[in-house]
Amino acid sequence: MAASSRYRAAIIGAGRIGSGFDAPDSPHVLTHAHAIATHSRADLAAIVDTDHVRGVEEARKWGTTFFPDIDDMFTTMKPDIIVIATPDDTHAKLLQQVVGKNPRLIICEKPVATSEGEAHMLRELNIGVPILVNFRRRFDTIAQRVAREIQDGVHGTVISASGIYDRGIFHNGSHMLDLARMLFGEMKSATPHFSLDDLPDGLPSVSGVATFERCPEFFLMHGDGRHYSLFELDICMEKKRIRFFDEGMRIEISKVVNDPLFAGFKTLGEGLVGQTSLKQAMPALIAHAVAVLDGTEMPRSSLDNALKTHDACAAFAGNLK
């Protein structure tokens, strides 16, 4: 496809991440609707939602057409991009339905599956179009850089890492384990210890210990999303400590230095704090989708990758006694 082509997109799900978190004049791009609306070569052609009142309101806000039913929308138009931004337990079924409509590309919110049955169905599905799964850190250039540095051993080997998240092992836990896979390679083992039901609908949050190809000890911990949101990752390496905090919006890097007080010992120097590019992850996702359709980039967060993250989540959830 020529790099000058325009692509029409339809969003299934007019909730928070689909279109509700922001508006056309918001200073930050937080939704699929806003990311599509601000891309120079994408047009928001439709919003689909079973909640008629909400769907009409969101479609009006974003200046597009509302459809109460997916089949009605496909009868009227054939979008190039379909975005699935519905509740977690609907993703697998909608992927199966939308693949049969033959769009040119599908973007799906995480997780792609919440059970082994759904994951098996997706593995057996005859998929002829690219599927991009919105694991946001894969579209954060700072997280990408850290992943390359760890893989190349720039800061020495990883000693240990710890991550804390909330609101379900398959919900926000999938973000944490996908980021861990991105940084440390595939998970080799998982031993769960505790769980907490802090997600109104869905499986609980699980904590425990895991090993990865490039991380011999990964401590997965959960907070309690009923009180406040929490997402942090702390990585201890031979030469540096890197910490993602503030929901992953900021990063702190501390170098190993000579201890200024105790001769012969090493300690961590003062941490340098900077911004990640996580706030730009949603526009980066849509820009990547356009590049995939142009044929200039390969899918960065594919269905196959998302199913491997599902397996990592399932290892914690399934092993819990």
VOMIDREN-587871 format. One line per 2 residues: their letters; for each residue x, y, z of N, C-alpha, C. Coordinates in nm, 3 decimals. Last residue first. Layout:
N
a	X/Y/Z/X/Y/Z/X/Y/Z ~ ...
END
This chain:
321
kl	-0.248/-2.284/4.457/-0.316/-2.390/4.534/-0.425/-2.328/4.619 ~ -0.169/-2.185/4.133/-0.207/-2.139/4.267/-0.287/-2.248/4.338
ng	-0.116/-2.247/3.876/-0.037/-2.316/3.977/-0.076/-2.279/4.119 ~ -0.276/-2.079/3.722/-0.305/-2.222/3.724/-0.233/-2.298/3.831
af	-0.164/-1.824/3.758/-0.302/-1.849/3.798/-0.330/-1.998/3.814 ~ 0.100/-1.861/3.657/0.076/-1.814/3.793/-0.064/-1.851/3.841
aa	0.043/-1.956/3.403/0.133/-2.034/3.487/0.118/-1.991/3.633 ~ -0.110/-1.752/3.296/-0.177/-1.877/3.330/-0.090/-1.964/3.420
ca	0.090/-1.566/3.240/-0.014/-1.536/3.339/-0.081/-1.663/3.388 ~ 0.226/-1.711/3.041/0.296/-1.669/3.162/0.197/-1.637/3.273
dh	0.026/-1.739/2.849/0.081/-1.859/2.911/0.154/-1.825/3.041 ~ -0.006/-1.468/2.776/-0.116/-1.542/2.838/-0.064/-1.665/2.911
tk	0.240/-1.434/2.651/0.214/-1.363/2.777/0.097/-1.426/2.850 ~ 0.187/-1.593/2.431/0.297/-1.631/2.519/0.284/-1.560/2.654
la	-0.018/-1.445/2.320/-0.050/-1.578/2.370/0.063/-1.631/2.459 ~ 0.123/-1.219/2.238/0.021/-1.204/2.342/-0.017/-1.340/2.401
nd	0.281/-1.326/2.030/0.345/-1.273/2.150/0.245/-1.265/2.265 ~ 0.073/-1.387/1.851/0.159/-1.493/1.900/0.231/-1.449/2.028
ls	-0.027/-1.132/1.797/-0.111/-1.228/1.868/-0.026/-1.340/1.926 ~ 0.243/-0.888/1.853/0.156/-0.975/1.775/0.067/-1.062/1.862
sr	0.381/-0.622/1.845/0.312/-0.682/1.959/0.202/-0.772/1.903 ~ 0.485/-0.551/1.599/0.573/-0.546/1.716/0.512/-0.615/1.838
pm	0.471/-0.650/1.264/0.398/-0.634/1.390/0.489/-0.649/1.512 ~ 0.712/-0.469/1.063/0.650/-0.595/1.103/0.579/-0.576/1.237
et	0.682/-0.193/0.836/0.718/-0.248/0.966/0.648/-0.382/0.985 ~ 0.594/-0.132/0.582/0.727/-0.084/0.619/0.773/-0.134/0.756
gd	0.338/-0.177/0.495/0.438/-0.278/0.465/0.580/-0.238/0.502 ~ 0.125/-0.023/0.560/0.210/0.025/0.450/0.311/-0.081/0.406
lv	0.042/-0.165/0.783/-0.042/-0.167/0.663/0.036/-0.118/0.540 ~ 0.252/-0.093/0.953/0.231/-0.235/0.919/0.146/-0.246/0.793
av	0.208/0.182/0.969/0.332/0.133/0.908/0.321/-0.014/0.870 ~ -0.036/0.182/1.106/-0.029/0.239/0.971/0.095/0.187/0.899
ah	0.052/0.071/1.348/-0.051/0.003/1.268/-0.049/0.052/1.124 ~ 0.228/0.272/1.434/0.281/0.139/1.400/0.182/0.062/1.314
ai	0.045/0.472/1.487/0.148/0.495/1.385/0.209/0.363/1.340 ~ -0.092/0.347/1.695/-0.163/0.374/1.570/-0.063/0.401/1.457
la	0.119/0.336/1.887/0.050/0.214/1.843/-0.020/0.236/1.709 ~ 0.176/0.604/1.924/0.279/0.518/1.866/0.218/0.387/1.815
pm	-0.056/0.697/2.052/-0.025/0.743/1.916/0.079/0.655/1.847 ~ -0.004/0.538/2.292/-0.123/0.517/2.210/-0.105/0.574/2.069
aq	0.241/0.630/2.401/0.228/0.492/2.354/0.108/0.472/2.263 ~ 0.303/0.866/2.518/0.289/0.869/2.372/0.265/0.729/2.314
kl	0.338/0.801/2.779/0.224/0.888/2.747/0.200/0.897/2.597 ~ 0.579/0.662/2.772/0.454/0.587/2.784/0.332/0.671/2.752
st	0.840/0.735/2.753/0.750/0.784/2.647/0.616/0.712/2.652 ~ 0.960/0.844/3.077/0.952/0.748/2.969/0.865/0.809/2.859
qg	1.162/1.100/3.223/1.031/1.056/3.173/1.050/0.942/3.073 ~ 1.398/1.046/3.493/1.351/1.103/3.367/1.215/1.048/3.330
vl	1.642/1.072/3.742/1.502/1.048/3.711/1.465/1.117/3.581 ~ 1.918/0.915/3.866/1.876/1.016/3.770/1.735/0.981/3.723
ge	2.017/0.852/4.202/1.940/0.815/4.084/1.905/0.934/3.997 ~ 2.344/0.852/4.327/2.214/0.920/4.323/2.142/0.889/4.192
gl	2.487/0.517/4.325/2.489/0.661/4.326/2.349/0.720/4.321 ~ 2.512/0.234/4.531/2.443/0.299/4.420/2.451/0.451/4.434
tk	2.839/0.106/4.617/2.700/0.139/4.647/2.637/0.200/4.523 ~ 3.113/-0.090/4.734/3.038/-0.027/4.626/2.896/0.001/4.672
fg	3.404/-0.060/4.944/3.269/-0.108/4.915/3.209/-0.029/4.798 ~ 3.644/0.058/4.996/3.646/-0.080/4.948/3.509/-0.136/4.917
af	3.538/0.265/5.263/3.637/0.232/5.161/3.632/0.084/5.125 ~ 3.250/0.416/5.320/3.318/0.293/5.357/3.410/0.248/5.243
lp	3.172/0.660/5.195/3.196/0.653/5.339/3.280/0.532/5.379 ~ 3.121/0.639/4.926/3.195/0.757/4.973/3.232/0.752/5.120
dn	3.170/0.351/4.740/3.103/0.402/4.859/3.183/0.521/4.915 ~ 3.181/0.391/4.391/3.255/0.364/4.514/3.182/0.427/4.632
vv	2.875/0.296/4.219/2.988/0.385/4.244/3.063/0.337/4.369 ~ 2.643/0.209/3.974/2.726/0.159/4.083/2.849/0.249/4.096
ks	2.375/0.437/3.895/2.498/0.367/3.862/2.566/0.315/3.989 ~ 2.030/0.437/3.845/2.137/0.458/3.943/2.258/0.375/3.903
ie	1.748/0.580/3.706/1.867/0.502/3.676/1.977/0.538/3.775 ~ 1.402/0.576/3.683/1.515/0.619/3.764/1.632/0.525/3.737
ir	1.125/0.692/3.496/1.232/0.594/3.510/1.343/0.656/3.593 ~ 0.767/0.723/3.460/0.899/0.776/3.490/0.998/0.661/3.513
mg	0.541/0.580/3.394/0.560/0.709/3.327/0.699/0.767/3.350 ~ 0.482/0.358/3.535/0.571/0.340/3.420/0.594/0.469/3.343
ed	0.339/0.444/3.751/0.266/0.370/3.647/0.351/0.342/3.524 ~ 0.572/0.538/3.889/0.464/0.629/3.849/0.387/0.569/3.731
ff	0.862/0.362/3.749/0.763/0.392/3.853/0.663/0.495/3.801 ~ 1.132/0.152/3.692/1.016/0.215/3.630/0.913/0.240/3.740
ri	1.472/0.155/3.756/1.340/0.143/3.819/1.236/0.220/3.736 ~ 1.779/-0.001/3.753/1.681/0.074/3.674/1.543/0.048/3.732
rk	2.109/0.004/3.852/1.974/-0.027/3.897/1.879/0.060/3.815 ~ 2.414/-0.130/3.717/2.311/-0.027/3.733/2.186/-0.085/3.798
ke	2.589/-0.341/3.706/2.644/-0.207/3.695/2.543/-0.096/3.720 ~ 2.440/-0.576/3.747/2.575/-0.566/3.803/2.625/-0.422/3.806
mc	2.099/-0.483/3.834/2.200/-0.541/3.747/2.339/-0.518/3.807 ~ 1.770/-0.491/3.928/1.906/-0.481/3.982/2.001/-0.556/3.889
id	1.479/-0.322/3.863/1.574/-0.416/3.805/1.713/-0.390/3.862 ~ 1.142/-0.286/3.930/1.275/-0.254/3.982/1.372/-0.362/3.935
le	0.841/-0.144/3.839/0.935/-0.251/3.810/1.075/-0.206/3.848 ~ 0.500/-0.076/3.916/0.641/-0.042/3.928/0.725/-0.165/3.898
fl	0.191/0.037/3.955/0.267/-0.040/3.857/0.411/0.008/3.862 ~ -0.122/0.086/4.098/0.020/0.074/4.124/0.083/-0.014/4.017
sy	-0.408/0.269/4.214/-0.338/0.196/4.109/-0.189/0.196/4.137 ~ -0.585/0.210/4.523/-0.516/0.297/4.427/-0.442/0.209/4.327
hr	-0.791/0.037/4.623/-0.748/0.156/4.696/-0.677/0.256/4.605 ~ -0.831/-0.174/4.461/-0.952/-0.112/4.518/-0.918/0.017/4.591
gd	-0.590/-0.285/4.393/-0.646/-0.183/4.305/-0.774/-0.120/4.355 ~ -0.335/-0.353/4.581/-0.479/-0.369/4.591/-0.544/-0.254/4.515
gh	-0.051/-0.524/4.452/-0.108/-0.426/4.542/-0.256/-0.457/4.558 ~ 0.162/-0.811/4.425/0.039/-0.739/4.392/0.007/-0.635/4.498
ml	0.471/-0.913/4.272/0.392/-0.874/4.389/0.266/-0.802/4.344 ~ 0.719/-1.126/4.172/0.594/-1.064/4.129/0.509/-1.038/4.253
ff	1.051/-1.132/4.133/0.951/-1.134/4.239/0.828/-1.055/4.193 ~ 1.273/-1.328/3.974/1.177/-1.221/3.948/1.066/-1.234/4.051
ep	1.588/-1.436/3.922/1.489/-1.420/4.029/1.401/-1.300/3.998 ~ 1.735/-1.443/3.685/1.725/-1.565/3.766/1.624/-1.557/3.879
cr	1.684/-1.337/3.372/1.657/-1.290/3.509/1.637/-1.412/3.599 ~ 1.684/-1.421/3.113/1.788/-1.325/3.153/1.764/-1.268/3.291
ef	1.476/-1.610/3.114/1.602/-1.641/3.048/1.715/-1.549/3.093 ~ 1.330/-1.608/3.445/1.329/-1.578/3.302/1.466/-1.610/3.245
ta	1.128/-1.724/3.713/1.260/-1.712/3.651/1.240/-1.687/3.502 ~ 0.926/-1.598/3.986/0.945/-1.655/3.853/1.092/-1.648/3.814
vg	0.704/-1.598/4.261/0.841/-1.588/4.212/0.851/-1.658/4.077 ~ 0.413/-1.402/4.348/0.496/-1.520/4.355/0.635/-1.493/4.301
sv	0.062/-1.313/4.340/0.203/-1.281/4.363/0.281/-1.411/4.374 ~ -0.223/-1.218/4.155/-0.142/-1.326/4.211/0.001/-1.275/4.230
sp	-0.556/-1.103/4.149/-0.414/-1.070/4.137/-0.336/-1.179/4.211 ~ -0.820/-1.319/4.015/-0.752/-1.235/4.114/-0.612/-1.194/4.073
lg	-1.019/-1.281/3.711/-0.938/-1.359/3.803/-0.860/-1.268/3.897 ~ -1.329/-1.089/3.696/-1.205/-1.147/3.644/-1.128/-1.220/3.751
dp	-1.453/-0.796/3.823/-1.483/-0.906/3.732/-1.352/-0.960/3.677 ~ -1.316/-0.637/4.018/-1.458/-0.673/4.032/-1.499/-0.792/3.946
ld	-1.013/-0.721/4.158/-1.076/-0.686/4.032/-1.222/-0.729/4.039 ~ -0.896/-0.823/4.381/-0.910/-0.677/4.377/-0.963/-0.628/4.242
dl	-0.845/-1.082/4.549/-0.953/-1.046/4.457/-0.973/-0.895/4.460 ~ -0.523/-1.217/4.561/-0.614/-1.116/4.616/-0.719/-1.081/4.511
sf	-0.279/-1.463/4.662/-0.371/-1.402/4.566/-0.466/-1.309/4.637 ~ 0.056/-1.601/4.684/-0.062/-1.536/4.740/-0.153/-1.485/4.628
hp	0.236/-1.760/4.530/0.231/-1.770/4.676/0.101/-1.714/4.734 ~ 0.350/-1.942/4.237/0.264/-1.844/4.304/0.260/-1.867/4.454
ta	0.617/-1.977/4.044/0.568/-2.034/4.169/0.483/-1.930/4.239 ~ 0.734/-2.053/3.725/0.651/-1.963/3.804/0.601/-2.038/3.927
sk	0.993/-2.053/3.472/0.918/-2.115/3.581/0.839/-2.011/3.656 ~ 1.069/-1.910/3.244/1.107/-2.051/3.255/1.030/-2.123/3.365
me	0.969/-1.668/3.010/0.960/-1.716/3.147/0.987/-1.866/3.151 ~ 1.194/-1.527/2.766/1.080/-1.610/2.803/1.087/-1.655/2.949
gf	1.336/-1.198/2.829/1.316/-1.320/2.752/1.204/-1.404/2.809 ~ 1.345/-0.958/2.969/1.425/-1.070/3.019/1.413/-1.198/2.936
lm	1.183/-0.760/2.847/1.313/-0.725/2.903/1.403/-0.846/2.923 ~ 0.954/-0.893/2.760/1.022/-0.801/2.668/1.165/-0.773/2.716
ra	0.880/-1.021/2.995/0.921/-1.101/2.879/1.000/-1.015/2.779 ~ 0.808/-0.794/3.144/0.917/-0.880/3.190/0.968/-0.968/3.076
ld	0.591/-0.704/2.993/0.710/-0.619/3.005/0.830/-0.703/3.050 ~ 0.421/-0.919/3.040/0.464/-0.891/2.902/0.588/-0.802/2.903
lm	0.386/-0.894/3.314/0.457/-1.012/3.263/0.497/-0.995/3.117 ~ 0.249/-0.645/3.326/0.375/-0.666/3.397/0.453/-0.783/3.338
hs	0.022/-0.690/3.166/0.114/-0.581/3.133/0.250/-0.606/3.197 ~ -0.095/-0.894/3.315/-0.044/-0.925/3.181/0.048/-0.815/3.131
gn	-0.180/-0.759/3.541/-0.070/-0.853/3.553/-0.012/-0.891/3.418 ~ -0.404/-0.623/3.460/-0.278/-0.548/3.469/-0.157/-0.638/3.486
hf	-0.534/-0.908/3.381/-0.564/-0.769/3.344/-0.434/-0.688/3.350 ~ -0.452/-1.148/3.479/-0.467/-1.138/3.334/-0.491/-0.994/3.289
ig	-0.437/-1.085/3.752/-0.320/-1.141/3.687/-0.331/-1.134/3.535 ~ -0.577/-0.785/3.891/-0.591/-0.910/3.818/-0.468/-0.956/3.742
rd	-0.511/-0.531/4.014/-0.630/-0.552/3.933/-0.619/-0.671/3.837 ~ -0.157/-0.442/4.007/-0.285/-0.467/4.073/-0.392/-0.500/3.969
yi	0.198/-0.482/4.078/0.086/-0.444/3.993/-0.043/-0.465/4.071 ~ 0.549/-0.485/4.086/0.425/-0.478/4.162/0.315/-0.420/4.075
gs	0.847/-0.672/4.047/0.740/-0.592/3.988/0.618/-0.596/4.076 ~ 1.198/-0.705/4.057/1.070/-0.717/4.127/0.969/-0.624/4.061
as	1.494/-0.894/3.990/1.399/-0.788/3.957/1.271/-0.812/4.035 ~ 1.849/-0.959/3.996/1.711/-0.989/4.032/1.624/-0.873/3.989
iv	2.072/-0.936/3.822/2.082/-1.007/3.949/1.943/-1.053/3.993 ~ 2.161/-0.946/3.487/2.054/-0.913/3.581/2.072/-0.999/3.706
tg	2.499/-0.857/3.392/2.386/-0.949/3.401/2.283/-0.899/3.502 ~ 2.579/-0.532/3.251/2.610/-0.656/3.319/2.487/-0.745/3.326
hv	2.473/-0.338/3.092/2.484/-0.308/3.235/2.522/-0.432/3.317 ~ 2.473/-0.459/2.840/2.540/-0.329/2.857/2.565/-0.299/3.005
gd	2.370/-0.694/2.736/2.457/-0.700/2.852/2.530/-0.571/2.882 ~ 2.182/-0.698/2.539/2.322/-0.685/2.496/2.420/-0.689/2.612
qi	1.948/-0.709/2.689/1.979/-0.819/2.599/2.127/-0.817/2.558 ~ 1.964/-0.459/2.812/1.970/-0.581/2.893/2.008/-0.700/2.806
er	1.941/-0.291/2.588/2.060/-0.284/2.672/2.075/-0.409/2.758 ~ 1.686/-0.357/2.492/1.804/-0.382/2.408/1.931/-0.384/2.493
av	1.530/-0.270/2.710/1.527/-0.411/2.669/1.650/-0.446/2.585 ~ 1.582/0.004/2.705/1.627/-0.075/2.820/1.631/-0.223/2.784
rq	1.450/0.066/2.462/1.595/0.087/2.476/1.651/0.004/2.591 ~ 1.184/0.010/2.526/1.250/-0.063/2.416/1.402/-0.052/2.429
ai	1.140/0.200/2.721/1.136/0.059/2.758/1.203/-0.027/2.652 ~ 1.159/0.424/2.550/1.253/0.409/2.661/1.256/0.264/2.707
td	0.947/0.397/2.370/1.084/0.391/2.319/1.188/0.374/2.430 ~ 0.673/0.204/2.396/0.746/0.304/2.473/0.893/0.294/2.432
fr	0.541/-0.006/2.299/0.538/0.114/2.216/0.600/0.233/2.289 ~ 0.549/-0.194/2.490/0.614/-0.230/2.364/0.614/-0.113/2.265
rr	0.386/-0.092/2.686/0.531/-0.074/2.700/0.607/-0.113/2.575 ~ 0.121/-0.168/2.615/0.169/-0.033/2.589/0.320/-0.017/2.596
fn	-0.013/-0.400/2.437/0.075/-0.398/2.553/0.159/-0.272/2.539 ~ -0.244/-0.440/2.243/-0.200/-0.316/2.305/-0.132/-0.339/2.441
vl	-0.162/-0.631/1.963/-0.220/-0.631/2.097/-0.159/-0.516/2.176 ~ -0.247/-0.665/1.629/-0.160/-0.594/1.723/-0.231/-0.588/1.857
ip	-0.255/-0.887/1.369/-0.322/-0.851/1.493/-0.219/-0.787/1.585 ~ -0.288/-0.910/1.015/-0.205/-0.877/1.132/-0.294/-0.841/1.251
vg	-0.485/-1.186/0.885/-0.456/-1.042/0.895/-0.367/-1.018/1.015 ~ -0.572/-1.444/0.884/-0.502/-1.397/0.766/-0.466/-1.251/0.769
in	-0.607/-1.718/1.086/-0.595/-1.572/1.087/-0.512/-1.527/0.968 ~ -0.787/-1.960/1.201/-0.723/-1.929/1.073/-0.720/-1.777/1.056
le	-0.729/-2.070/1.530/-0.802/-1.983/1.440/-0.721/-1.955/1.314 ~ -0.589/-2.203/1.719/-0.641/-2.284/1.610/-0.709/-2.199/1.502
rl	-0.533/-2.006/1.903/-0.420/-2.074/1.838/-0.466/-2.155/1.716 ~ -0.789/-1.943/1.987/-0.714/-1.845/1.910/-0.596/-1.908/1.839
mh	-0.854/-2.177/2.129/-0.934/-2.137/2.013/-0.857/-2.039/1.926 ~ -0.666/-2.164/2.337/-0.660/-2.274/2.240/-0.737/-2.238/2.114
ae	-0.761/-1.938/2.473/-0.626/-1.936/2.413/-0.613/-2.046/2.308 ~ -1.011/-2.031/2.559/-1.003/-1.918/2.466/-0.867/-1.914/2.397
ge	-0.924/-2.238/2.731/-1.012/-2.266/2.617/-1.007/-2.157/2.514 ~ -0.782/-2.106/2.926/-0.709/-2.194/2.836/-0.792/-2.229/2.713
st	-0.882/-1.759/2.953/-0.893/-1.900/2.988/-0.812/-1.982/2.888 ~ -0.872/-1.510/2.853/-0.875/-1.519/3.000/-0.891/-1.663/3.046
av	-0.697/-1.344/2.586/-0.773/-1.459/2.638/-0.767/-1.456/2.790 ~ -0.569/-1.110/2.539/-0.644/-1.169/2.426/-0.729/-1.286/2.472
pk	-0.617/-0.853/2.790/-0.552/-0.974/2.740/-0.633/-1.030/2.622 ~ -0.543/-0.582/2.559/-0.502/-0.700/2.634/-0.609/-0.731/2.740
ec	-0.722/-0.487/2.262/-0.675/-0.461/2.397/-0.631/-0.592/2.462 ~ -0.619/-0.515/1.927/-0.698/-0.569/2.037/-0.637/-0.527/2.170
ii	-0.652/-0.432/1.593/-0.588/-0.393/1.718/-0.678/-0.444/1.831 ~ -0.616/-0.574/1.276/-0.694/-0.570/1.400/-0.603/-0.525/1.513
lr	-0.639/-0.509/0.926/-0.558/-0.515/1.047/-0.650/-0.503/1.168 ~ -0.827/-0.537/0.728/-0.686/-0.545/0.688/-0.593/-0.554/0.808
pn	-1.103/-0.766/0.789/-1.042/-0.632/0.785/-0.896/-0.646/0.745 ~ -1.275/-1.008/0.764/-1.164/-0.976/0.674/-1.125/-0.827/0.672
kg	-1.458/-1.119/0.927/-1.505/-1.006/0.846/-1.396/-0.954/0.751 ~ -1.332/-1.309/1.080/-1.418/-1.356/0.972/-1.470/-1.245/0.882
vv	-1.219/-1.149/1.275/-1.131/-1.210/1.176/-1.211/-1.257/1.055 ~ -1.442/-1.096/1.434/-1.391/-0.991/1.347/-1.298/-1.047/1.241
qq	-1.484/-1.337/1.578/-1.589/-1.280/1.494/-1.532/-1.183/1.391 ~ -1.241/-1.372/1.714/-1.291/-1.477/1.626/-1.395/-1.422/1.529
ll	-1.240/-1.136/1.862/-1.135/-1.162/1.765/-1.180/-1.267/1.665 ~ -1.464/-1.184/2.023/-1.470/-1.078/1.923/-1.359/-1.093/1.820
ka	-1.365/-1.393/2.182/-1.483/-1.415/2.098/-1.493/-1.310/1.988 ~ -1.149/-1.262/2.310/-1.126/-1.381/2.226/-1.243/-1.403/2.131
ht	-1.275/-1.045/2.452/-1.173/-1.023/2.348/-1.159/-1.143/2.254 ~ -1.443/-1.063/2.665/-1.506/-1.063/2.532/-1.402/-1.063/2.419
dd	-1.316/-1.033/2.906/-1.369/-1.165/2.875/-1.442/-1.172/2.741 ~ -1.243/-0.756/2.915/-1.144/-0.862/2.894/-1.205/-0.992/2.845
pt	-1.464/-0.528/2.732/-1.416/-0.597/2.853/-1.331/-0.720/2.821 ~ -1.317/-0.372/2.431/-1.430/-0.416/2.513/-1.377/-0.484/2.640
ai	-1.194/-0.287/2.192/-1.168/-0.220/2.319/-1.283/-0.245/2.416 ~ -1.056/-0.354/1.898/-1.139/-0.421/1.998/-1.102/-0.365/2.134
vi	-1.058/-0.193/1.593/-1.004/-0.188/1.728/-1.103/-0.255/1.823 ~ -0.976/-0.250/1.261/-1.076/-0.272/1.364/-1.006/-0.272/1.499
id	-0.903/-0.088/0.960/-0.855/-0.122/1.095/-0.975/-0.141/1.187 ~ -1.056/-0.049/0.733/-0.925/-0.113/0.720/-0.877/-0.166/0.853
pk	-1.411/-0.116/0.721/-1.294/-0.045/0.771/-1.165/-0.122/0.745 ~ -1.658/-0.108/0.522/-1.552/-0.207/0.543/-1.427/-0.134/0.589
mt	-2.009/-0.047/0.594/-1.874/-0.007/0.555/-1.776/-0.122/0.578 ~ -2.255/-0.172/0.634/-2.250/-0.036/0.583/-2.114/0.003/0.529
tf	-2.197/-0.420/0.733/-2.287/-0.412/0.618/-2.278/-0.276/0.551 ~ -2.046/-0.356/0.954/-1.978/-0.417/0.840/-2.066/-0.420/0.715
md	-2.251/-0.255/1.119/-2.141/-0.169/1.079/-2.072/-0.225/0.955 ~ -2.411/-0.479/1.156/-2.467/-0.361/1.089/-2.355/-0.270/1.038
di	-2.230/-0.641/1.298/-2.274/-0.682/1.164/-2.334/-0.565/1.087 ~ -2.209/-0.498/1.540/-2.093/-0.516/1.453/-2.135/-0.550/1.311
dp	-2.439/-0.250/1.650/-2.412/-0.389/1.619/-2.298/-0.400/1.519 ~ -2.493/0.015/1.673/-2.518/-0.068/1.791/-2.477/-0.214/1.772
ff	-2.279/0.271/1.560/-2.351/0.149/1.525/-2.371/0.067/1.652 ~ -2.220/0.612/1.478/-2.245/0.509/1.580/-2.320/0.391/1.520
tt	-1.963/0.800/1.321/-2.092/0.732/1.311/-2.103/0.623/1.417 ~ -1.806/1.098/1.463/-1.811/0.981/1.378/-1.949/0.916/1.384
gw	-1.712/1.291/1.649/-1.751/1.328/1.514/-1.754/1.212/1.417 ~ -1.666/1.239/1.912/-1.554/1.220/1.821/-1.590/1.245/1.675
kr	-1.916/1.292/2.025/-1.797/1.361/2.077/-1.681/1.355/1.978 ~ -2.076/1.111/1.887/-2.096/1.255/1.868/-1.972/1.331/1.912
ae	-1.978/0.874/1.993/-1.967/0.899/1.849/-1.985/1.047/1.819 ~ -2.051/0.904/2.262/-1.910/0.901/2.225/-1.889/0.927/2.076
ev	-2.334/0.905/2.240/-2.264/1.018/2.300/-2.118/1.021/2.258 ~ -2.385/0.655/2.125/-2.425/0.777/2.055/-2.348/0.898/2.108
gr	-2.283/0.489/2.332/-2.229/0.486/2.197/-2.261/0.611/2.118 ~ -2.449/0.546/2.552/-2.306/0.577/2.558/-2.246/0.583/2.418
vh	-2.694/0.456/2.445/-2.679/0.594/2.494/-2.531/0.633/2.496 ~ -2.646/0.185/2.378/-2.685/0.282/2.276/-2.659/0.426/2.321
dt	-2.422/-0.044/2.432/-2.487/0.060/2.512/-2.520/0.176/2.418 ~ -2.279/-0.179/2.244/-2.413/-0.230/2.274/-2.492/-0.135/2.363
dv	-2.104/0.002/1.992/-2.122/-0.031/2.133/-2.265/-0.080/2.156 ~ -1.871/0.133/1.767/-1.973/0.031/1.789/-1.982/0.003/1.938
ia	-1.790/0.401/1.562/-1.782/0.348/1.698/-1.899/0.253/1.716 ~ -1.613/0.481/1.258/-1.728/0.430/1.332/-1.690/0.394/1.475
al	-1.392/0.606/1.144/-1.513/0.590/1.062/-1.635/0.547/1.142 ~ -1.137/0.804/1.182/-1.226/0.729/1.270/-1.363/0.722/1.202
da	-0.862/0.773/0.970/-0.993/0.835/0.989/-1.077/0.745/1.079 ~ -0.518/0.845/0.923/-0.622/0.756/0.976/-0.750/0.835/0.998
rs	-0.305/1.007/0.867/-0.350/0.918/0.762/-0.453/0.816/0.810 ~ -0.236/1.160/1.086/-0.260/1.229/0.959/-0.317/1.139/0.851
ht	-0.393/1.108/1.396/-0.298/1.058/1.296/-0.335/1.114/1.159 ~ -0.592/1.190/1.565/-0.477/1.279/1.550/-0.374/1.229/1.450
ai	-0.781/0.986/1.563/-0.822/1.119/1.518/-0.703/1.212/1.494 ~ -0.636/0.775/1.679/-0.678/0.767/1.538/-0.708/0.906/1.484
ah	-0.609/0.875/1.939/-0.489/0.841/1.860/-0.522/0.833/1.711 ~ -0.875/0.902/2.017/-0.792/1.022/2.006/-0.668/0.995/1.921
ah	-0.957/0.631/2.013/-1.027/0.732/1.934/-0.940/0.855/1.911 ~ -0.791/0.509/2.199/-0.779/0.472/2.059/-0.843/0.579/1.970
tl	-0.669/0.752/2.441/-0.763/0.654/2.388/-0.732/0.620/2.243 ~ -0.499/0.954/2.517/-0.513/0.840/2.608/-0.601/0.729/2.553
vh	-0.306/1.213/2.466/-0.377/1.116/2.383/-0.382/0.985/2.461 ~ -0.350/1.522/2.642/-0.282/1.394/2.625/-0.369/1.298/2.545
ps	-0.520/1.744/2.635/-0.377/1.765/2.611/-0.299/1.636/2.589 ~ -0.829/1.724/2.448/-0.749/1.688/2.565/-0.599/1.704/2.536
dp	-1.001/1.767/2.239/-0.919/1.881/2.281/-0.835/1.851/2.405 ~ -1.138/1.523/2.205/-1.056/1.576/2.097/-0.964/1.690/2.137
ad	-1.084/1.353/2.524/-1.170/1.419/2.426/-1.081/1.478/2.317 ~ -1.055/1.052/2.727/-1.018/1.187/2.687/-1.118/1.242/2.585
fg	-1.166/0.808/2.798/-1.070/0.869/2.889/-1.036/1.014/2.853 ~ -1.336/0.698/2.598/-1.390/0.775/2.709/-1.293/0.850/2.796
sg	-1.264/0.526/2.394/-1.290/0.666/2.359/-1.320/0.755/2.478 ~ -1.135/0.287/2.486/-1.179/0.304/2.348/-1.193/0.450/2.310
ir	-1.094/0.310/2.754/-0.976/0.304/2.669/-1.012/0.322/2.521 ~ -1.375/0.336/2.841/-1.269/0.430/2.877/-1.151/0.428/2.780
ga	-1.597/0.242/2.572/-1.563/0.263/2.712/-1.442/0.352/2.729 ~ -1.706/0.157/2.334/-1.696/0.302/2.360/-1.670/0.331/2.507
gi	-1.639/-0.087/2.114/-1.628/-0.059/2.256/-1.603/0.088/2.283 ~ -1.464/-0.097/1.835/-1.568/-0.175/1.901/-1.548/-0.158/2.051
ia	-1.392/0.144/1.598/-1.366/0.101/1.735/-1.486/0.025/1.788 ~ -1.249/0.154/1.278/-1.371/0.143/1.358/-1.335/0.087/1.495
ar	-1.079/0.346/1.029/-1.077/0.263/1.149/-1.212/0.267/1.219 ~ -0.927/0.375/0.714/-1.047/0.395/0.795/-1.046/0.296/0.911
yr	-0.638/0.531/0.592/-0.699/0.409/0.645/-0.816/0.444/0.735 ~ -0.490/0.656/0.294/-0.558/0.680/0.420/-0.629/0.551/0.461
ss	-0.167/0.650/0.134/-0.303/0.600/0.152/-0.358/0.638/0.288 ~ 0.093/0.712/0.098/0.001/0.825/0.101/-0.143/0.781/0.127
aa	0.239/0.485/0.068/0.254/0.556/0.195/0.163/0.677/0.205 ~ 0.050/0.221/-0.081/0.127/0.345/-0.091/0.127/0.419/0.041
m	0.085/-0.120/0.000/0.000/0.000/0.000/0.089/0.124/0.000
END
